[in-house]
């Protein structure tokens, strides 16, 4: 008994699952039913009912009227419009109440021949109503020998209002989830953009600091270069003879002991010595000339005898080579 009681439960569960996932299960292709005549016969209705499912109805040849339409070759690109104009101009009441389809009836030549199949719209309406009254779902209605061309083709959006409530709920939930996911992506993207912008700002500030430090280093380097040039210039000047103390020591060491220097003038490239000598002044000139690295040594004026000190007064100009001064 328990096993028998469980069967309805399983059947109900299966039905609920089928209803839940029905909108996402691919629909089976409609079954073709070739009709023998219009209006429908009981035999045709029986073929439409069994087995159950959607059907694609193929009209009998007796329900169609065929007519050939000849067009110039230049009208091939707009054949449908040209055929419609031709039929509306040649049919009674302008073809009102008729539906037609066309296909090429001959190979393209100087002219084009199209074969048109015409069906009364009232016959199609009666056919759909009869099928609906018999509980048959019609997917489409086709012409004989016109594969893929049918009347009353179903439109996808018209089927939406007939979806079950579960499918509607699933569709709404799916849309809501998509919106939430889109919002989540936007929020995460904005947060990431803000984070990246902050990092860019920090790095930009860091780059600015580094640029300032680089400018300061370049300025300091320029100042160091200027100082180095100045120092080098001073060294060159110093080596060119502007070292009076060392030069004076060198001169004093080479003078005879009876010579006294009263005045010493130093200029770039030249020395001027004024003093007194007990002996001959020429000996003083000779002693200075004998100094290492001495340049030109000469008297710059007359030698005068000082009666007070009993010595000869002299003025001597001389130069020292820069290499001789340590």
Residue pairs with C-beta under 8 A, 6 or more apart in sequence:
19 164
19 166
20 166
20 170
22 164
22 167
23 163
23 164
23 167
23 170
23 171
27 54
28 53
28 54
30 53
30 54
30 55
30 56
30 139
30 140
31 51
31 53
31 54
31 55
31 56
32 55
32 56
32 58
32 142
33 44
33 47
33 48
33 55
33 56
33 57
33 58
34 58
34 60
35 44
35 57
35 58
35 59
35 60
35 63
36 43
36 44
36 60
37 44
37 60
37 62
37 63
38 59
38 60
38 62
38 63
38 123
38 126
38 127
39 126
39 127
39 130
40 127
40 130
40 131
45 130
45 134
45 136
48 55
48 57
48 131
48 134
48 136
49 134
49 135
49 136
53 137
54 137
54 138
54 139
55 131
55 136
55 137
55 138
55 139
56 138
56 139
56 140
56 141
56 142
56 150
57 127
57 131
57 138
57 140
57 141
57 142
58 141
58 142
58 143
58 144
59 119
59 141
59 142
59 143
59 144
60 144
61 144
63 119
63 123
64 117
64 118
64 119
64 143
64 144
65 117
65 118
65 119
66 115
66 116
66 117
66 118
67 87
67 115
67 116
67 118
68 105
68 113
68 114
68 115
68 116
69 82
69 83
69 86
69 87
69 102
69 113
69 114
69 116
70 111
70 112
70 113
70 114
71 79
71 82
71 83
71 86
71 111
71 112
71 113
71 114
72 111
72 112
73 108
73 109
73 110
73 111
73 112
75 82
75 112
76 108
76 112
79 102
79 112
79 114
80 102
83 100
83 102
83 114
83 116
87 95
87 98
87 100
87 116
87 118
88 94
88 95
91 98
91 118
95 118
97 120
97 121
97 122
98 118
98 119
98 120
98 121
99 118
99 119
99 120
99 121
99 124
99 151
100 116
100 117
100 118
100 119
101 116
101 117
101 143
101 146
101 149
102 114
102 115
102 116
102 117
103 114
103 115
103 146
104 112
104 113
104 114
104 115
105 113
105 114
105 115
106 112
106 113
117 143
117 146
119 143
119 151
124 141
124 151
124 152
127 138
127 141
128 138
128 141
128 152
131 137
131 138
132 138
138 152
139 154
140 150
140 151
140 152
140 153
140 154
141 150
141 151
141 152
142 148
142 149
142 150
142 151
143 149
143 150
163 171
239 322
239 325
240 268
240 269
240 322
241 247
241 268
241 269
241 319
241 320
241 322
241 325
242 266
242 268
243 325
244 264
244 266
246 325
246 326
247 266
247 271
247 320
247 325
248 264
250 291
250 292
250 320
250 324
250 325
251 261
251 271
251 273
251 288
251 291
251 320
252 261
254 287
254 288
254 290
254 291
255 261
255 284
255 287
255 288
256 277
256 279
256 283
256 284
256 287
258 277
258 278
258 279
259 275
259 276
259 277
259 278
259 284
259 287
260 275
260 276
260 277
260 311
261 273
261 274
261 275
262 274
262 275
262 276
263 272
263 273
263 274
263 275
264 271
264 272
264 273
264 274
265 271
265 272
265 274
266 272
269 319
270 317
270 318
270 319
271 317
271 318
271 319
271 320
272 300
272 315
272 316
272 317
273 288
273 315
273 316
273 317
273 318
274 313
274 314
274 315
274 316
275 313
275 314
276 306
276 309
276 311
276 312
276 313
276 314
277 283
277 284
277 311
277 312
277 314
278 310
278 311
278 312
280 312
281 299
281 303
281 312
281 314
284 314
284 316
285 297
285 298
285 299
285 316
288 294
288 297
288 316
288 318
289 297
291 320
291 324
292 324
293 320
293 321
293 323
293 324
293 325
294 318
294 319
294 320
294 321
294 324
295 318
295 319
295 320
295 321
296 317
296 318
296 319
297 316
297 317
297 318
297 319
298 316
298 317
298 318
299 314
299 315
299 316
299 317
300 315
300 316
300 317
301 314
301 315
303 312
303 313
303 314
304 312
304 313
305 311
305 312
305 313
306 312
306 313
